Amino acid sequence: MTSKQLLLLRHKEIFGMKQFNSKEEAINDMYRCLEATGEDCIDNTRFAYLDNPEEMEDYENSQEEGCCGFFDMEILVAGRKATIGCNYGH
């Protein structure tokens, strides 16, 4: 496991299921977390509400197409369960 992966895992451990008011707030937080590790190559950003089958299908397809490092985490957005992720470190 790389030092970046350890930092991201620690971020998840500290905060558990983070809560946000909006999708945009969650995405911005994810970028801040990754940038704090010194990562500047981030792409394949993905987001889906867990109760939306179409969004989840798109999310899973995006996960499968990604390469290199990855970050995926379940969160709450306005009380609704969601998952957020991206790829990094190309």
Secondary structure, 3 states (H helix, E strand, C coil): CCHHHHHHHHHHHHHCCCEECCHHHHHHHHHHHHHHCCCCCEEEEEEEECCCHHHHHHHHHHHHHCCCEEEEEEEEECCEEEEEEEEECC
